[in-house]
Amino acid sequence: MTAVSGAGEPAHTGSVDAAPPWTPSGWRGRPARQLPIWPDPEALERAVGELRARPPLVFAGEARNLTRALASVADRRAFVLQAGDCAESFHEQSADAIRDKLKVILQMAVVLTYASGVPVVKIGRIAGQFAKPRSSPVERVGDVEMPAFRGHIVNDDAPIPAARVPDPGRMVTAYHHAASALNLVRAFTKGGFADLSQVHAWNQEFVATSAEGRRYEAVAEEIDRALAFMRACGVDLSAGAPIQQVDLYTSHEALLLDYEEALTRRDSLTGDWYDCSAHMLWLGERTRDPGDAHVEFLRGIANPVGVKLGPTATPTEVVELCARLNPERIPGRLTLIARLGVGKVTTLLPPLVDAVARSGHPVVWQCDPMHGNTFTSENGRKTRHFDDVLGEIRGFFTVHRAAGTWPGGVHVELTGDDVTECLGGVEDILEEQLPLRYTTTCDPRLNARQSIDLAFRVAELLRH
């Protein structure tokens, strides 16, 4: 394997060659960006061997269900809400933290569904989003240069060189954290917590007193009346009815290929390979080169997959990615996630949308309005402005409306905590307020109030 550290924008390659037979380890013969250099090969082999022996975190049938759900999005019959932490932390895996994050996602989904009349496919950035790409392999803390923090699955965020040494044993720890988080998510979503009759209970205290919380409560009251009407008409809303539970699928960036390969299993029913670390995997802006290791790995797994498209993406490259990752043109298999920035989305997205439409590839188009709008404030903290996030989503809808294509979803970073990491919103967080509750391990996230406000704004765009 050739490891290429650092940012390195994807190189543009030519036409698609005939794909060789795929194996889970076939990526090792290709250039690989953003992978850590493990200092102890024997420790790496032990960790990978332990992961190979572990049970899958998700199952092939669940991933196929998500592909079918995303096919309905590609067919303009549903919308995707993909949301969760920028980078999950080993230190923030409590039941309360997971429950509060789930509450926000459920609230957003209810708002989107009820206000727009469109079914919502719910995908969490959860139970596996432990690795992060970095623009540089090193960072400076004071006068000391040390390896960059690459997520808790690789190293620790403590600002000392010893903590930044990549430790493959952390992959096993990440597996256990993912298993416990997934177990809790399944209990919440299938055990009554997600029952539509509980919509009021999802409104956290610090949200309920806000304008967004009051607007959400009005929707909840209307849902209560609708359920009462259904009961009066004899509709069965008892335990086991569809309103009692929801499907929440898991996803994360397929960055750490040693981890992903170790959790890849062959389905006994179909013979296809599935990455059983999550229902959906995606590639980032820095790892989407069509000839590199990450694309090679994703092309062979049968999970639904996604690709982030930044400002350097060209129509030719995007069509090539479609051909490599979904040569059989299976609806729901491939999601293209535009992350272009509020000032570029209306100029850079149209040629990409047009090229994919002309190629005939069935894709889900999704907007990531977070990563293209990140900047460093005067106090040195990375942040995003709510108006820029909303502005990119509006531009995304404008482009698709003009092209006659479907704006299939949004992909946002959020938390259920009352953080002050993104500027603006109805509470108008200012730069001097950022340090008050800035707890992210990597990039800034929307808090619950901002997230619910965003859901109402997106629902208004969908109604049109």
C-alpha positions in Angstrom: 0.0 0.0 0.0 1.2 3.5 -0.8 0.2 6.0 1.9 -0.2 9.6 1.0 -0.5 11.9 4.1 -1.9 15.4 4.1 -4.6 17.2 2.2 -3.7 16.7 -1.4 -6.6 17.5 -3.7 -7.8 14.5 -5.7 -6.0 14.1 -9.0 -8.2 13.9 -12.1 -7.9 10.7 -14.1 -9.0 9.6 -17.5 -11.6 7.2 -18.7 -12.7 4.3 -16.6 -10.7 1.1 -17.1 -12.2 -2.3 -16.9 -12.5 -3.0 -13.2 -10.5 -6.0 -11.9 -12.2 -8.6 -9.6 -12.8 -7.0 -6.2 -11.5 -8.2 -2.8 -11.8 -6.5 0.5 -8.0 -6.0 0.6 -7.7 -4.9 -3.0 -7.4 -1.2 -2.0 -3.9 -2.0 -0.6 -2.3 -1.8 -4.0 -3.5 1.8 -4.6 -2.4 5.2 -3.4 -4.2 6.0 -0.1 -4.6 9.5 1.3 -5.4 10.4 4.9 -4.4 7.1 6.4 -2.3 7.2 9.6 1.2 5.7 9.7 0.9 3.0 12.4 4.2 2.8 14.3 3.7 -0.8 15.4 2.8 -3.3 12.6 2.3 -6.2 15.0 -0.1 -4.1 17.1 -2.0 -3.2 13.9 -2.3 -6.9 12.9 -3.5 -7.8 16.4 -6.2 -5.1 16.3 -7.3 -6.0 12.8 -7.4 -9.7 13.7 -9.6 -9.0 16.7 -12.0 -6.9 14.6 -12.2 -9.7 12.0 -13.4 -12.0 14.8 -16.1 -9.7 16.1 -19.7 -9.9 15.1 -21.0 -7.4 12.5 -22.4 -4.1 13.8 -25.1 -4.0 11.1 -26.6 -6.6 8.8 -26.7 -6.9 5.0 -30.5 -6.9 5.0 -30.6 -3.6 6.8 -28.2 -2.0 4.3 -30.5 -3.3 1.5 -33.5 -1.7 3.1 -31.6 1.6 3.1 -30.8 1.2 -0.6 -34.5 0.8 -1.3 -35.4 3.8 0.8 -32.8 5.9 -1.0 -34.1 4.6 -4.3 -37.4 6.3 -3.5 -35.4 9.5 -2.9 -33.8 9.1 -6.4 -37.3 8.7 -7.7 -38.4 12.0 -6.2 -40.7 10.4 -3.6 -38.7 11.0 -0.4 -36.1 13.2 1.2 -33.0 12.4 3.2 -32.0 13.9 6.6 -28.5 12.8 7.4 -27.3 14.4 10.7 -25.0 13.9 13.7 -21.7 14.8 15.2 -18.7 16.1 13.2 -16.5 13.6 15.0 -17.8 11.3 17.7 -15.8 11.3 20.9 -14.9 8.3 23.1 -15.7 10.7 26.1 -19.3 11.6 25.0 -21.0 8.2 24.5 -23.4 8.4 27.4 -27.0 7.4 27.1 -28.1 11.0 27.7 -25.9 12.3 24.9 -27.1 9.8 22.4 -30.7 10.2 23.4 -30.5 14.0 23.1 -28.9 13.8 19.6 -31.6 11.4 18.6 -34.3 13.7 19.9 -33.1 16.5 17.6 -33.0 14.2 14.5 -36.5 13.0 15.3 -37.8 16.5 15.8 -36.2 17.6 12.5 -37.7 14.6 10.7 -41.2 15.3 12.1 -41.0 19.0 11.0 -39.8 18.0 7.5 -42.4 15.3 7.1 -45.4 17.2 8.5 -44.7 20.6 7.1 -43.7 19.3 3.6 -45.7 16.1 3.2 -42.6 14.3 2.0 -41.4 11.0 3.7 -38.0 11.4 5.3 -35.2 8.8 5.3 -33.3 9.3 8.5 -29.5 8.5 8.6 -27.4 9.3 11.6 -23.7 10.3 11.6 -23.5 8.0 14.6 -22.0 4.7 15.9 -18.8 5.0 13.9 -18.0 8.6 13.0 -14.7 8.5 14.9 -12.1 9.3 12.2 -11.5 12.7 10.6 -9.4 13.8 7.6 -7.0 16.7 8.2 -5.7 19.4 6.0 -2.2 18.8 7.4 -0.6 15.8 9.0 0.8 18.0 11.7 -0.3 20.9 13.8 1.3 23.4 16.1 0.3 23.8 19.7 2.1 26.7 21.2 5.7 26.3 20.1 5.5 22.5 19.7 4.7 20.7 16.4 2.9 17.4 16.8 0.9 15.0 14.7 -2.6 16.2 14.0 -5.6 14.8 15.9 -7.3 12.3 13.4 -10.2 11.3 15.6 -10.4 9.1 18.6 -10.2 5.9 16.5 -6.6 6.9 15.7 -5.1 9.0 18.5 -6.1 11.3 21.4 -6.9 15.0 21.2 -4.8 15.9 24.2 -2.3 18.6 23.1 0.9 16.6 23.8 3.0 14.7 21.3 2.7 11.3 23.1 -1.1 11.4 22.9 -1.0 12.0 19.1 0.9 8.7 18.3 -1.5 6.5 16.2 -2.6 3.5 18.3 -4.3 0.7 16.4 -5.8 -0.6 19.6 -8.2 2.4 19.4 -9.9 0.7 16.5 -11.1 -2.1 18.8 -12.2 0.5 21.3 -14.1 2.3 18.6 -15.9 -0.9 17.7 -17.1 -1.4 21.2 -18.3 2.3 21.4 -20.1 1.8 18.1 -21.7 -1.4 19.3 -23.0 0.2 22.5 -24.3 3.3 20.7 -26.0 1.3 18.1 -27.6 -0.9 20.7 -29.0 2.2 22.4 -30.2 3.7 19.2 -32.1 0.5 18.3 -33.7 0.4 21.7 -34.8 4.0 21.4 -36.1 3.8 17.8 -37.8 0.4 18.2 -38.8 0.4 21.8 -41.4 3.2 22.0 -39.2 6.3 22.4 -39.8 7.2 18.8 -43.5 6.7 19.0 -45.2 9.6 17.2 -47.4 10.0 20.3 -44.2 11.1 22.1 -43.5 14.1 19.9 -43.8 16.5 22.8 -41.3 14.6 24.9 -38.6 15.1 22.3 -38.5 18.9 22.9 -35.6 19.5 25.2 -36.0 22.0 28.0 -33.6 24.6 26.5 -35.4 24.3 23.1 -39.0 24.3 24.3 -38.8 27.9 25.6 -37.4 29.2 22.3 -39.3 30.4 19.3 -38.3 27.3 17.4 -39.5 25.1 20.3 -42.9 26.9 20.4 -43.2 26.5 16.7 -42.4 22.8 17.0 -45.0 22.4 19.8 -47.6 23.8 17.5 -46.8 21.0 15.0 -46.8 18.4 17.8 -50.3 19.6 18.8 -51.5 19.1 15.3 -50.0 15.6 15.2 -51.8 14.8 18.4 -55.1 15.9 16.9 -54.5 13.9 13.8 -53.7 10.8 15.9 -56.9 11.3 17.9 -58.9 11.5 14.7 -57.3 8.3 13.4 -58.2 6.5 16.6 -61.7 7.7 16.4 -61.9 6.3 12.8 -60.8 2.9 14.0 -57.2 3.0 12.9 -55.0 0.6 14.9 -52.4 2.7 16.7 -51.6 0.1 19.3 -48.1 -1.4 20.1 -46.4 -2.6 16.9 -48.2 -0.1 14.7 -45.9 1.8 12.2 -46.1 5.0 14.2 -44.5 3.3 17.2 -41.0 3.0 15.8 -38.8 4.5 13.1 -35.8 3.3 11.0 -32.7 5.2 11.8 -29.7 4.1 9.7 -26.1 4.6 10.7 -23.3 6.1 8.5 -19.8 7.4 8.7 -17.0 8.5 6.5 -15.1 5.4 5.2 -11.7 6.9 6.0 -9.8 4.3 8.1 -9.6 1.4 5.6 -7.9 -1.0 7.9 -11.1 -0.8 10.1 -13.5 -1.0 7.2 -11.8 -4.0 5.6 -11.8 -5.9 9.0 -15.5 -5.4 9.3 -16.4 -6.4 5.8 -18.4 -9.7 5.5 -19.8 -11.8 2.7 -23.6 -12.0 2.8 -24.7 -15.7 3.0 -27.9 -14.9 1.1 -26.6 -13.0 -1.9 -22.9 -13.6 -1.9 -22.3 -9.9 -2.0 -19.7 -8.1 0.2 -21.0 -5.7 2.9 -19.1 -3.3 5.1 -20.8 -4.2 8.4 -19.5 -1.2 10.3 -22.4 1.0 9.1 -25.4 0.9 6.8 -24.0 3.7 4.6 -20.4 4.8 4.0 -19.2 7.9 2.3 -16.0 9.3 0.9 -14.8 12.8 1.6 -13.4 15.6 -0.6 -9.8 14.5 0.1 -10.3 10.7 -0.6 -12.5 10.6 -3.8 -9.8 10.3 -6.5 -11.3 7.6 -8.8 -8.0 5.7 -9.0 -7.2 5.7 -5.3 -7.7 3.2 -2.5 -10.9 4.6 -1.0 -12.9 4.5 -4.2 -11.5 1.1 -4.9 -12.8 -0.1 -1.5 -16.2 1.4 -1.9 -16.8 0.1 -5.4 -16.9 -3.5 -4.1 -19.2 -3.2 -1.1 -22.9 -3.5 -1.6 -23.9 -0.9 0.9 -25.3 2.4 -0.3 -22.4 4.8 -0.6 -21.9 8.5 -0.9 -19.2 10.9 -2.2 -18.6 14.5 -1.0 -18.1 16.9 -3.9 -16.2 20.1 -3.2 -15.2 23.1 -5.4 -12.5 21.1 -7.3 -15.0 18.5 -8.6 -15.4 18.5 -12.3 -18.3 17.1 -14.4 -16.0 14.5 -16.0 -14.7 13.3 -12.6 -18.2 13.1 -11.1 -19.5 11.0 -14.0 -16.4 8.8 -13.7 -17.1 8.3 -10.0 -20.7 7.3 -10.9 -19.4 4.7 -13.3 -16.9 3.3 -10.9 -19.2 3.2 -7.8 -22.4 2.3 -9.5 -21.7 0.6 -12.8 -25.0 -1.3 -12.7 -26.9 1.9 -12.1 -28.8 0.6 -9.1 -31.2 3.3 -7.8 -30.4 4.3 -4.2 -26.8 2.9 -4.4 -25.0 6.2 -4.9 -25.5 9.6 -3.2 -23.6 12.7 -4.4 -23.1 15.2 -1.5 -22.4 18.7 -2.7 -20.3 20.8 -0.3 -19.5 23.9 -2.3 -20.0 26.9 -0.1 -22.7 29.6 -0.2 -20.9 31.7 -2.6 -20.2 29.0 -5.2 -23.1 26.6 -5.1 -25.2 28.3 -7.8 -22.2 28.5 -10.2 -20.4 25.2 -9.6 -23.3 22.8 -9.0 -25.3 23.3 -12.3 -22.6 21.7 -14.6 -22.3 18.7 -12.2 -26.0 18.2 -12.1 -26.3 18.5 -15.8 -23.5 16.1 -16.5 -24.9 13.4 -14.2 -28.4 13.9 -15.7 -27.1 13.5 -19.2 -25.1 10.4 -18.2 -28.4 8.7 -17.0 -26.9 7.6 -13.7 -29.6 7.4 -11.0 -28.2 9.3 -8.0 -29.5 11.0 -4.8 -28.3 14.6 -4.7 -27.7 15.9 -1.2 -26.5 19.2 0.2 -23.8 19.4 2.9 -24.0 23.1 3.8 -21.5 22.9 6.6 -18.0 22.2 5.2 -17.9 24.7 2.5 -18.8 27.5 4.9 -16.2 26.9 7.7 -13.9 29.8 8.7 -11.8 30.8 11.7 -13.1 33.5 13.9 -11.0 36.3 15.3 -10.6 34.4 18.6 -9.1 31.4 16.7 -12.1 29.1 16.8 -13.5 27.4 13.7 -17.1 28.3 13.1 -19.9 28.6 10.6 -22.7 31.1 10.3 -26.3 29.9 10.2 -27.1 32.3 7.4 -24.4 30.8 5.2 -25.6 27.2 6.0 -29.2 28.2 5.1 -28.0 30.2 2.1 -26.2 27.2 0.6 -29.3 25.0 1.0 -31.4 27.6 -0.8 -28.9 27.8 -3.6 -28.9 24.0 -3.8 -32.7 24.0 -4.2 -32.5 26.8 -6.7 -30.1 24.8 -8.9 -32.2 21.7 -8.8 -35.4 23.6 -9.5 -33.9 25.2 -12.6 -32.5 21.8 -13.8 -35.8 19.9 -13.2 -33.9 17.5 -10.8 -34.7 16.5 -7.2 -32.9 18.2 -4.3 -32.8 14.9 -2.4 -31.6 15.8 1.1 -29.4 17.6 3.5 -26.3 16.5 5.4 -25.6 18.5 8.6 -23.4 18.4 11.7 -25.4 18.9 14.9 -25.6 18.0 18.5 -28.3 17.8 21.1 -26.3 19.9 23.5 -26.8 23.6 24.1 -23.5 24.6 22.4 -22.3 27.9 21.0 -20.2 26.7 18.0 -22.0 28.2 15.0 -22.8 31.9 14.7 -26.2 33.4 14.1 -29.5 31.7 14.1 -32.6 33.1 15.9 -30.6 33.5 19.1 -27.9 35.3 17.2 -24.8 33.8 18.6 -21.9 36.3 18.3 -18.2 35.6 18.0 -17.5 36.6 21.6 -20.0 34.0 22.7 -18.2 31.1 20.9 -16.0 30.1 23.9 -19.0 29.9 26.3 -20.0 26.3 25.2 -17.6 25.2 22.5 -17.1 21.5 23.1 -16.6 19.9 19.7 -13.5 17.7 19.1 -13.2 18.9 15.6 -15.6 21.1 13.6 -18.4 23.3 14.8 -22.0 21.9 15.1 -25.5 23.4 15.0 -27.2 23.3 18.4 -30.7 22.0 18.8 -32.5 25.3 18.4 -30.5 26.1 15.2 -31.2 22.6 13.9 -34.9 22.8 14.3 -35.0 26.2 12.8 -33.1 24.8 9.8 -35.7 22.0 9.5 -38.6 24.5 9.3 -36.7 26.5 6.6 -35.9 23.4 4.6 -39.6 22.3 4.8 -40.6 25.6 3.4 -38.3 25.0 0.4 -39.7 21.5 -0.1 -43.3 22.8 -0.1 -42.4 24.9 -3.1 
